Amino acid sequence: MVAWLRALPRNASASEPPPKRPRVQQALSFVGPNAVDVVQSVRQTNEPLGTGNGQPGQQLRLAFAPVLARSLTLTVFETACR
């Protein structure tokens, strides 16, 4: 990430030329980065995946992928078979 910062005295405007270098007492003493880790995600609930046929190894697709690790809860509703 590349960024820049332009700091002006409160009584200056962006159209004016930059002021002369301030005395040491008025200069900035520290400028540092400030960042946090974020994850952009959308919560998806009550998404029906489809109907199974009882065979092993069935695969169904989610509408939204990828899924964050350890965030999926799968609930299976069984119907009575005769």
NORLIN-V663507 format. One record per pair of residues at least 4 apart in sequence whose C-alpha atoms are under 6 Angstrom apart, sorted by sequence separation. I is the first residue (numbers start at 1). J is the second residue. D is the distance in Angstrom with one decimal. If there is no record, write none. Layout:
i=I j=J d=D
i=I j=J d=D
This chain:
i=22 j=26 d=5.9
